[in-house]
Amino acid sequence: MIRLGAGSLDRIVAVGAHCDDIAIGAGGTLLTLCRARPGIRVDALVLSGGGSEREQEERAALAAFCPGADLRLTVLKLPDGRMPAHWEEAKAAVEELRERTEPDLVLAPRTDDAHQDHRGLARLLPTAFRDHLVLGYEIVKWDGDLGRPAAYQPLAPETAERKVRLLQEHYPSQRHRPWYDREAFLGLARIRGIECHERYAEAFAVTKLTLDLGE
């Protein structure tokens, strides 16, 4: 398996359309990054759920998924499922986030995600973070939109298990969903692990990547 390191990582950005998107799509990667780099700055933006129980869930969850990090989370109040109708507000939030940080890595939804909120947010990122490595995370769902990812972050078995435990612990409002269970989350991680010769992994889409392989 070909491996490319990301070099020094001091600041990362994580964005989601809904509370739990970041944790589902990149929770294992956040756990891995934050444990390896104590004090890393994580600027997180979630477009919906502000002022509700979901915001409370998100704050507790991301604190657990980013142990030891300098976590700065903003949760807005855009209506769930209506992001295309609130394009200007979403764009302004992404641009404001860009103004306050210069990240080494951006974690965001995939541009080909079937959910309109995820897809819309993903398409905003390149307009603000033009010269940054953006990894598009995947979220398993009814739409069946999973594809062939280009990048993988291997997860230690204990990290994959911890991700699942934290998802179940911190998002009780989502437990009623038929796809929100241990089998779905760990099963996808196992499949992505097989694809990169590891036990478990999270997978990401990469729209644009510049290599520096020397002369």
Accessible surface in RSA format (square Angstrom, percent):
REM  Atomic radii and reference values for relative SASA: ProtOr
REM  Chains: A
REM  Algorithm: Lee & Richards
REM  Probe-radius: 1.40
REM  Slices: 20
REM RES _ NUM      All-atoms   Total-Side   Main-Chain    Non-polar    All polar
REM                ABS   REL    ABS   REL    ABS   REL    ABS   REL    ABS   REL
RES MET A   1   118.21  61.2  52.14  34.5  66.07 157.3  40.87  34.7  77.34 102.5
RES ILE A   2   156.77  89.2 134.57 100.3  22.19  53.5 140.54 101.2  16.23  44.0
RES ARG A   3   154.77  65.0 125.55  64.0  29.23  69.6  66.57  91.0  88.20  53.5
RES LEU A   4   109.66  61.1  74.49  53.3  35.17  88.4  76.86  54.0  32.81  88.3
RES GLY A   5    79.08  97.5   0.00   N/A  79.08  97.5  38.83 106.6  40.25  90.1
RES ALA A   6    61.40  56.5  22.43  34.6  38.97  88.6  33.94  47.8  27.46  72.7
RES GLY A   7    55.43  68.4   0.00   N/A  55.43  68.4  43.98 120.7  11.45  25.6
RES SER A   8    88.07  74.4  59.68  79.7  28.39  65.4  55.71 118.6  32.36  45.3
RES LEU A   9    11.65   6.5   6.36   4.6   5.29  13.3   6.36   4.5   5.29  14.2
RES ASP A  10    92.13  64.5  86.04  85.6   6.09  14.4  26.96  63.5  65.17  65.0
RES ARG A  11    84.84  35.6  84.84  43.2   0.00   0.0  11.33  15.5  73.51  44.6
RES ILE A  12     0.00   0.0   0.00   0.0   0.00   0.0   0.00   0.0   0.00   0.0
RES VAL A  13     0.00   0.0   0.00   0.0   0.00   0.0   0.00   0.0   0.00   0.0
RES ALA A  14     0.70   0.6   0.70   1.1   0.00   0.0   0.70   1.0   0.00   0.0
RES VAL A  15     0.04   0.0   0.04   0.0   0.00   0.0   0.04   0.0   0.00   0.0
RES GLY A  16     0.01   0.0   0.00   N/A   0.01   0.0   0.00   0.0   0.01   0.0
RES ALA A  17     2.51   2.3   1.19   1.8   1.31   3.0   1.19   1.7   1.31   3.5
RES HIS A  18    14.32   7.8  14.32  10.0   0.00   0.0   9.97  10.3   4.35   5.1
RES CYS A  19     1.34   1.0   0.32   0.4   1.02   2.4   0.30   0.8   1.04   1.1
RES ASP A  20     8.32   5.8   8.32   8.3   0.00   0.0   0.00   0.0   8.32   8.3
RES ASP A  21     5.10   3.6   5.10   5.1   0.00   0.0   0.00   0.0   5.10   5.1
RES ILE A  22     0.20   0.1   0.20   0.1   0.00   0.0   0.20   0.1   0.00   0.0
RES ALA A  23     0.00   0.0   0.00   0.0   0.00   0.0   0.00   0.0   0.00   0.0
RES ILE A  24     8.84   5.0   4.39   3.3   4.45  10.7   4.39   3.2   4.45  12.1
RES GLY A  25     2.97   3.7   0.00   N/A   2.97   3.7   0.27   0.8   2.69   6.0
RES ALA A  26     0.00   0.0   0.00   0.0   0.00   0.0   0.00   0.0   0.00   0.0
RES GLY A  27     0.00   0.0   0.00   N/A   0.00   0.0   0.00   0.0   0.00   0.0
RES GLY A  28     0.00   0.0   0.00   N/A   0.00   0.0   0.00   0.0   0.00   0.0
RES THR A  29     5.86   4.2   5.86   5.9   0.00   0.0   5.86   7.9   0.00   0.0
RES LEU A  30     0.93   0.5   0.93   0.7   0.00   0.0   0.93   0.7   0.00   0.0
RES LEU A  31     0.00   0.0   0.00   0.0   0.00   0.0   0.00   0.0   0.00   0.0
RES THR A  32    44.89  31.9  39.44  40.0   5.45  13.0  41.31  55.5   3.58   5.4
RES LEU A  33    15.07   8.4  14.87  10.6   0.19   0.5  15.07  10.6   0.00   0.0
RES CYS A  34     0.98   0.7   0.03   0.0   0.95   2.2   0.03   0.1   0.95   1.0
RES ARG A  35   111.14  46.7  85.25  43.5  25.89  61.6  53.74  73.5  57.40  34.8
RES ALA A  36    69.59  64.0  34.13  52.7  35.46  80.7  45.40  63.9  24.19  64.1
RES ARG A  37    80.48  33.8  75.90  38.7   4.58  10.9  28.06  38.3  52.42  31.8
RES PRO A  38   112.09  81.7  86.64  79.0  25.45  92.5  87.24  72.0  24.85 154.4
RES GLY A  39    47.85  59.0   0.00   N/A  47.85  59.0  28.51  78.2  19.34  43.3
RES ILE A  40     6.79   3.9   0.40   0.3   6.38  15.4   6.26   4.5   0.52   1.4
RES ARG A  41    27.37  11.5  26.89  13.7   0.48   1.1  10.84  14.8  16.54  10.0
RES VAL A  42     1.08   0.7   1.08   1.0   0.00   0.0   1.08   0.9   0.00   0.0
RES ASP A  43     0.00   0.0   0.00   0.0   0.00   0.0   0.00   0.0   0.00   0.0
RES ALA A  44     0.46   0.4   0.46   0.7   0.00   0.0   0.46   0.6   0.00   0.0
RES LEU A  45     3.90   2.2   3.85   2.8   0.05   0.1   3.85   2.7   0.05   0.1
RES VAL A  46     0.00   0.0   0.00   0.0   0.00   0.0   0.00   0.0   0.00   0.0
RES LEU A  47     2.28   1.3   2.28   1.6   0.00   0.0   2.28   1.6   0.00   0.0
RES SER A  48     8.76   7.4   8.73  11.6   0.04   0.1   5.05  10.8   3.71   5.2
RES GLY A  49    21.07  26.0   0.00   N/A  21.07  26.0  15.73  43.2   5.34  12.0
RES GLY A  50    12.16  15.0   0.00   N/A  12.16  15.0   0.69   1.9  11.47  25.7
RES GLY A  51    65.38  80.6   0.00   N/A  65.38  80.6  28.16  77.3  37.22  83.4
RES SER A  52    46.09  38.9  36.41  48.6   9.68  22.3  43.93  93.5   2.16   3.0
RES GLU A  53   108.44  62.3 101.16  76.5   7.28  17.3  36.08  69.8  72.36  59.1
RES ARG A  54    45.90  19.3  45.90  23.4   0.00   0.0  31.41  42.9  14.49   8.8
RES GLU A  55    31.75  18.2  31.75  24.0   0.00   0.0   6.09  11.8  25.66  21.0
RES GLN A  56   133.48  74.6 124.25  90.8   9.22  22.0  44.85  95.5  88.63  67.2
RES GLU A  57    17.00   9.8  12.61   9.5   4.39  10.4  15.78  30.5   1.22   1.0
RES GLU A  58     0.00   0.0   0.00   0.0   0.00   0.0   0.00   0.0   0.00   0.0
RES ARG A  59   105.09  44.1  99.53  50.7   5.56  13.2  49.52  67.7  55.56  33.7
RES ALA A  60    48.08  44.2  36.24  55.9  11.84  26.9  44.74  63.0   3.34   8.8
RES ALA A  61     0.00   0.0   0.00   0.0   0.00   0.0   0.00   0.0   0.00   0.0
RES LEU A  62     1.53   0.9   1.53   1.1   0.00   0.0   1.53   1.1   0.00   0.0
RES ALA A  63    57.09  52.5  44.47  68.6  12.62  28.7  47.12  66.4   9.97  26.4
RES ALA A  64    22.25  20.5  10.97  16.9  11.29  25.7  20.82  29.3   1.44   3.8
RES PHE A  65     0.00   0.0   0.00   0.0   0.00   0.0   0.00   0.0   0.00   0.0
RES CYS A  66     4.73   3.6   0.49   0.5   4.25  10.0   0.00   0.0   4.73   5.1
RES PRO A  67    48.52  35.4  40.00  36.5   8.52  31.0  45.55  37.6   2.98  18.5
RES GLY A  68    61.94  76.4   0.00   N/A  61.94  76.4  37.96 104.2  23.98  53.7
RES ALA A  69    22.82  21.0   0.00   0.0  22.82  51.9   0.90   1.3  21.92  58.1
RES ASP A  70    56.48  39.6  49.23  49.0   7.25  17.1  24.37  57.4  32.11  32.0
RES LEU A  71    50.06  27.9  22.74  16.3  27.33  68.7  22.74  16.0  27.33  73.5
RES ARG A  72   108.66  45.6 102.56  52.3   6.09  14.5  40.00  54.7  68.66  41.6
RES LEU A  73    22.05  12.3   3.63   2.6  18.42  46.3   3.72   2.6  18.33  49.3
RES THR A  74    47.74  34.0  45.66  46.3   2.09   5.0  31.16  41.9  16.58  25.1
RES VAL A  75    16.17  10.6   0.00   0.0  16.17  39.0   0.00   0.0  16.17  43.9
RES LEU A  76    46.66  26.0  44.60  31.9   2.06   5.2  46.66  32.8   0.00   0.0
RES LYS A  77   157.92  77.0 132.04  81.0  25.88  61.6  79.50  71.6  78.42  83.5
RES LEU A  78    15.90   8.9  11.34   8.1   4.56  11.5  13.19   9.3   2.71   7.3
RES PRO A  79    58.00  42.3  46.83  42.7  11.17  40.6  55.68  46.0   2.32  14.4
RES ASP A  80    90.00  63.0  69.80  69.5  20.20  47.8  31.37  73.8  58.63  58.5
RES GLY A  81    14.46  17.8   0.00   N/A  14.46  17.8   9.32  25.6   5.14  11.5
RES ARG A  82   144.55  60.7 142.28  72.5   2.27   5.4  36.79  50.3 107.77  65.3
RES MET A  83     4.50   2.3   4.50   3.0   0.00   0.0   4.50   3.8   0.00   0.0
RES PRO A  84    75.90  55.3  57.30  52.2  18.61  67.6  58.90  48.6  17.01 105.7
RES ALA A  85    84.34  77.5  43.26  66.8  41.08  93.4  55.11  77.6  29.23  77.4
RES HIS A  86    51.27  28.0  47.79  33.2   3.48   8.9  38.32  39.5  12.95  15.1
RES TRP A  87    97.14  39.0  95.24  46.1   1.89   4.4  79.43  42.3  17.71  28.7
RES GLU A  88   128.50  73.8 124.01  93.8   4.48  10.7  64.84 125.4  63.65  52.0
RES GLU A  89    93.84  53.9  85.01  64.3   8.83  21.0  43.21  83.6  50.63  41.3
RES ALA A  90     0.00   0.0   0.00   0.0   0.00   0.0   0.00   0.0   0.00   0.0
RES LYS A  91    57.96  28.3  57.96  35.6   0.00   0.0  43.25  38.9  14.71  15.7
RES ALA A  92    57.05  52.5  49.94  77.1   7.10  16.2  53.04  74.7   4.00  10.6
RES ALA A  93    16.30  15.0   6.33   9.8   9.97  22.7  14.61  20.6   1.70   4.5
RES VAL A  94     1.12   0.7   1.12   1.0   0.00   0.0   1.12   1.0   0.00   0.0
RES GLU A  95    69.05  39.6  67.74  51.3   1.31   3.1  22.28  43.1  46.77  38.2
RES GLU A  96    87.01  50.0  85.08  64.4   1.93   4.6  47.53  91.9  39.48  32.2
RES LEU A  97     0.51   0.3   0.51   0.4   0.00   0.0   0.51   0.4   0.00   0.0
RES ARG A  98    64.93  27.3  64.09  32.7   0.85   2.0  17.94  24.5  47.00  28.5
RES GLU A  99   148.81  85.4 108.89  82.4  39.92  95.0  47.10  91.1 101.71  83.0
RES ARG A 100    76.72  32.2  57.37  29.2  19.35  46.1  53.11  72.6  23.60  14.3
RES THR A 101     6.31   4.5   0.00   0.0   6.31  15.0   4.34   5.8   1.98   3.0
RES GLU A 102   103.21  59.3  95.76  72.4   7.45  17.7  59.48 115.0  43.73  35.7
RES PRO A 103     6.43   4.7   0.00   0.0   6.43  23.4   0.00   0.0   6.43  40.0
RES ASP A 104    58.93  41.3  40.50  40.3  18.43  43.6  10.71  25.2  48.22  48.1
RES LEU A 105     7.88   4.4   7.88   5.6   0.00   0.0   7.88   5.5   0.00   0.0
RES VAL A 106     0.00   0.0   0.00   0.0   0.00   0.0   0.00   0.0   0.00   0.0
RES LEU A 107     0.00   0.0   0.00   0.0   0.00   0.0   0.00   0.0   0.00   0.0
RES ALA A 108     0.00   0.0   0.00   0.0   0.00   0.0   0.00   0.0   0.00   0.0
RES PRO A 109     4.00   2.9   0.31   0.3   3.69  13.4   0.39   0.3   3.61  22.4
RES ARG A 110    15.19   6.4  13.84   7.1   1.35   3.2  11.72  16.0   3.47   2.1
RES THR A 111    52.74  37.5  49.51  50.2   3.23   7.7  25.44  34.2  27.29  41.3
RES ASP A 112    96.23  67.4  78.42  78.1  17.80  42.1  41.39  97.4  54.84  54.7
RES ASP A 113     1.34   0.9   0.77   0.8   0.57   1.3   0.00   0.0   1.34   1.3
RES ALA A 114    40.37  37.1  19.37  29.9  21.00  47.8  25.11  35.4  15.26  40.4
RES HIS A 115    48.48  26.5  44.91  31.2   3.57   9.1  30.46  31.4  18.02  21.0
RES GLN A 116    66.05  36.9  64.61  47.2   1.44   3.4  18.47  39.3  47.58  36.1
RES ASP A 117     3.47   2.4   3.47   3.5   0.00   0.0   0.73   1.7   2.74   2.7
RES HIS A 118     7.00   3.8   7.00   4.9   0.00   0.0   5.55   5.7   1.46   1.7
RES ARG A 119    68.49  28.8  68.49  34.9   0.00   0.0  11.57  15.8  56.92  34.5
RES GLY A 120     9.20  11.3   0.00   N/A   9.20  11.3   8.82  24.2   0.38   0.9
RES LEU A 121     0.35   0.2   0.35   0.2   0.00   0.0   0.35   0.2   0.00   0.0
RES ALA A 122     3.26   3.0   0.48   0.7   2.78   6.3   1.07   1.5   2.18   5.8
RES ARG A 123   133.07  55.9 121.48  61.9  11.59  27.6  38.56  52.7  94.51  57.3
RES LEU A 124     0.97   0.5   0.97   0.7   0.00   0.0   0.97   0.7   0.00   0.0
RES LEU A 125     0.75   0.4   0.75   0.5   0.00   0.0   0.75   0.5   0.00   0.0
RES PRO A 126    62.57  45.6  58.67  53.5   3.89  14.2  60.07  49.6   2.49  15.5
RES THR A 127    56.76  40.4  41.19  41.8  15.58  37.1  40.68  54.6  16.09  24.3
RES ALA A 128    14.64  13.5   0.58   0.9  14.06  32.0   5.82   8.2   8.82  23.4
RES PHE A 129     3.33   1.7   0.00   0.0   3.33   8.7   0.00   0.0   3.33   9.5
RES ARG A 130   175.22  73.6 145.99  74.4  29.23  69.6  52.25  71.4 122.97  74.5
RES ASP A 131   138.36  96.9 102.59 102.1  35.77  84.6  38.97  91.7  99.39  99.1
RES HIS A 132    27.23  14.9   6.12   4.3  21.11  54.0  12.67  13.1  14.56  16.9
RES LEU A 133    48.46  27.0  39.04  27.9   9.42  23.7  42.61  29.9   5.85  15.7
RES VAL A 134    32.21  21.2  28.83  26.1   3.38   8.1  28.83  25.0   3.38   9.2
RES LEU A 135    25.21  14.0  25.21  18.0   0.00   0.0  25.21  17.7   0.00   0.0
RES GLY A 136     5.51   6.8   0.00   N/A   5.51   6.8   4.70  12.9   0.81   1.8
RES TYR A 137     0.32   0.1   0.08   0.0   0.24   0.6   0.08   0.1   0.24   0.3
RES GLU A 138    13.03   7.5  10.02   7.6   3.01   7.2   5.18  10.0   7.86   6.4
RES ILE A 139     6.35   3.6   6.25   4.7   0.09   0.2   6.35   4.6   0.00   0.0
RES VAL A 140    31.96  21.0  31.64  28.6   0.32   0.8  31.64  27.5   0.32   0.9
RES LYS A 141    29.59  14.4  16.12   9.9  13.46  32.1  18.29  16.5  11.30  12.0
RES TRP A 142   231.78  93.0 201.17  97.4  30.61  71.9 182.17  97.1  49.61  80.5
RES ASP A 143    69.26  48.5  39.86  39.7  29.40  69.5   6.20  14.6  63.06  62.9
RES GLY A 144    63.22  78.0   0.00   N/A  63.22  78.0  33.85  92.9  29.37  65.8
RES ASP A 145    27.57  19.3   8.97   8.9  18.61  44.0  18.84  44.3   8.73   8.7
RES LEU A 146    65.16  36.3  38.19  27.3  26.97  67.8  38.22  26.8  26.94  72.5
RES GLY A 147    40.30  49.7   0.00   N/A  40.30  49.7  30.02  82.4  10.27  23.0
RES ARG A 148   238.54 100.2 203.96 104.0  34.58  82.3  82.07 112.2 156.47  94.8
RES PRO A 149    26.55  19.4   7.33   6.7  19.22  69.9  12.73  10.5  13.83  85.9
RES ALA A 150    77.80  71.5  40.76  62.9  37.04  84.3  48.39  68.1  29.41  77.9
RES ALA A 151    27.57  25.4  22.87  35.3   4.70  10.7  27.57  38.8   0.00   0.0
RES TYR A 152    59.31  27.7  30.23  17.2  29.08  75.7  20.17  15.2  39.14  48.2
RES GLN A 153    56.29  31.5  56.23  41.1   0.06   0.1   5.99  12.8  50.29  38.1
RES PRO A 154    34.76  25.3  29.50  26.9   5.26  19.1  29.55  24.4   5.21  32.4
RES LEU A 155     5.81   3.2   0.31   0.2   5.51  13.8   1.42   1.0   4.40  11.8
RES ALA A 156    45.38  41.7  30.79  47.5  14.58  33.2  37.69  53.1   7.68  20.4
RES PRO A 157    68.34  49.8  68.21  62.2   0.13   0.5  68.34  56.4   0.00   0.0
RES GLU A 158   114.49  65.7 106.81  80.8   7.68  18.3  58.94 114.0  55.54  45.3
RES THR A 159     8.16   5.8   8.16   8.3   0.00   0.0   0.00   0.0   8.16  12.3
RES ALA A 160     1.89   1.7   0.44   0.7   1.45   3.3   1.00   1.4   0.89   2.3
RES GLU A 161    47.50  27.3  47.48  35.9   0.02   0.0  22.48  43.5  25.02  20.4
RES ARG A 162    76.41  32.1  76.41  38.9   0.00   0.0   8.91  12.2  67.49  40.9
RES LYS A 163    16.50   8.0  16.50  10.1   0.00   0.0   4.68   4.2  11.82  12.6
RES VAL A 164     6.59   4.3   6.59   6.0   0.00   0.0   6.59   5.7   0.00   0.0
RES ARG A 165   130.20  54.7 124.49  63.5   5.71  13.6  67.46  92.2  62.74  38.0
RES LEU A 166     5.21   2.9   5.21   3.7   0.00   0.0   5.21   3.7   0.00   0.0
RES LEU A 167     0.00   0.0   0.00   0.0   0.00   0.0   0.00   0.0   0.00   0.0
RES GLN A 168    49.92  27.9  49.35  36.1   0.56   1.3  32.65  69.5  17.27  13.1
RES GLU A 169   108.03  62.0  89.35  67.6  18.68  44.5  39.65  76.7  68.38  55.8
RES HIS A 170    31.24  17.1  26.72  18.6   4.53  11.6  21.04  21.7  10.20  11.9
RES TYR A 171     0.00   0.0   0.00   0.0   0.00   0.0   0.00   0.0   0.00   0.0
RES PRO A 172    66.23  48.3  52.74  48.1  13.50  49.1  52.92  43.7  13.32  82.8
RES SER A 173    28.10  23.7   8.25  11.0  19.85  45.7  21.69  46.2   6.41   9.0
RES GLN A 174     9.44   5.3   9.44   6.9   0.00   0.0   0.00   0.0   9.44   7.2
RES ARG A 175   126.09  52.9 106.58  54.3  19.51  46.5  42.28  57.8  83.81  50.8
RES HIS A 176   138.64  75.8 104.02  72.3  34.61  88.6  92.01  94.8  46.63  54.3
RES ARG A 177    91.20  38.3  86.48  44.1   4.72  11.2   4.03   5.5  87.16  52.8
RES PRO A 178   126.02  91.8  95.87  87.4  30.15 109.6 108.29  89.4  17.74 110.2
RES TRP A 179    67.28  27.0  61.03  29.5   6.26  14.7  53.91  28.7  13.37  21.7
RES TYR A 180     5.87   2.7   0.00   0.0   5.87  15.3   0.00   0.0   5.87   7.2
RES ASP A 181    51.29  35.9  50.88  50.6   0.41   1.0  27.50  64.7  23.79  23.7
RES ARG A 182   116.07  48.7 114.34  58.3   1.73   4.1  51.11  69.9  64.96  39.4
RES GLU A 183   143.48  82.4 130.69  98.9  12.79  30.5  54.81 106.0  88.67  72.4
RES ALA A 184    26.68  24.5  12.32  19.0  14.36  32.7  23.61  33.2   3.07   8.1
RES PHE A 185    11.84   5.9   3.96   2.5   7.88  20.5   6.34   3.8   5.50  15.7
RES LEU A 186    19.80  11.0  19.11  13.7   0.70   1.8  19.50  13.7   0.30   0.8
RES GLY A 187    30.49  37.6   0.00   N/A  30.49  37.6  28.78  79.0   1.71   3.8
RES LEU A 188    30.63  17.1  26.97  19.3   3.66   9.2  28.26  19.8   2.37   6.4
RES ALA A 189     8.65   8.0   6.38   9.8   2.27   5.2   8.15  11.5   0.50   1.3
RES ARG A 190    74.57  31.3  74.57  38.0   0.00   0.0  28.08  38.4  46.50  28.2
RES ILE A 191    91.44  52.0  91.44  68.1   0.00   0.0  91.44  65.8   0.00   0.0
RES ARG A 192    12.14   5.1  12.14   6.2   0.00   0.0   1.01   1.4  11.13   6.7
RES GLY A 193     0.00   0.0   0.00   N/A   0.00   0.0   0.00   0.0   0.00   0.0
RES ILE A 194   100.77  57.3  89.53  66.7  11.24  27.1  93.74  67.5   7.03  19.1
RES GLU A 195    70.46  40.5  48.42  36.6  22.03  52.5  31.74  61.4  38.72  31.6
RES CYS A 196     2.62   2.0   2.25   2.5   0.37   0.9   2.25   5.7   0.37   0.4
RES HIS A 197   147.04  80.4 115.67  80.4  31.37  80.3  84.14  86.7  62.90  73.2
RES GLU A 198    56.93  32.7  45.33  34.3  11.60  27.6   7.58  14.7  49.34  40.3
RES ARG A 199   127.69  53.6 118.16  60.2   9.53  22.7  39.68  54.2  88.00  53.3
RES TYR A 200    21.11   9.9  21.11  12.0   0.00   0.0   3.74   2.8  17.37  21.4
RES ALA A 201     0.91   0.8   0.00   0.0   0.91   2.1   0.00   0.0   0.91   2.4
RES GLU A 202     9.21   5.3   6.01   4.5   3.19   7.6   9.21  17.8   0.00   0.0
RES ALA A 203     1.58   1.5   0.00   0.0   1.58   3.6   0.10   0.1   1.48   3.9
RES PHE A 204     2.81   1.4   1.92   1.2   0.90   2.3   2.81   1.7   0.00   0.0
RES ALA A 205    33.86  31.1  30.43  47.0   3.43   7.8  31.72  44.7   2.14   5.7
RES VAL A 206    37.71  24.8  12.95  11.7  24.76  59.7  13.36  11.6  24.35  66.1
RES THR A 207   110.12  78.3  75.59  76.6  34.54  82.3  66.57  89.4  43.55  65.8
RES LYS A 208   166.41  81.2 149.81  91.9  16.60  39.5  97.46  87.7  68.96  73.5
RES LEU A 209    92.67  51.6  62.49  44.7  30.17  75.9  65.05  45.7  27.61  74.3
RES THR A 210   125.48  89.2  97.85  99.2  27.63  65.9  71.61  96.2  53.86  81.4
RES LEU A 211    96.40  53.7  70.27  50.3  26.13  65.7  72.05  50.6  24.35  65.5
RES ASP A 212   138.01  96.7 104.38 103.9  33.63  79.5  39.99  94.1  98.01  97.7
RES LEU A 213   136.50  76.0  96.63  69.1  39.87 100.2 102.79  72.2  33.71  90.7
RES GLY A 214    60.51  74.6   0.00   N/A  60.51  74.6  34.28  94.1  26.22  58.7
RES GLU A 215   229.38 131.7 147.98 112.0  81.40 193.8  95.96 185.6 133.41 108.9
END  Absolute sums over single chains surface
CHAIN  1 A    10575.1       8110.7       2464.5       5703.6       4871.5
END  Absolute sums over all chains
TOTAL         10575.1       8110.7       2464.5       5703.6       4871.5
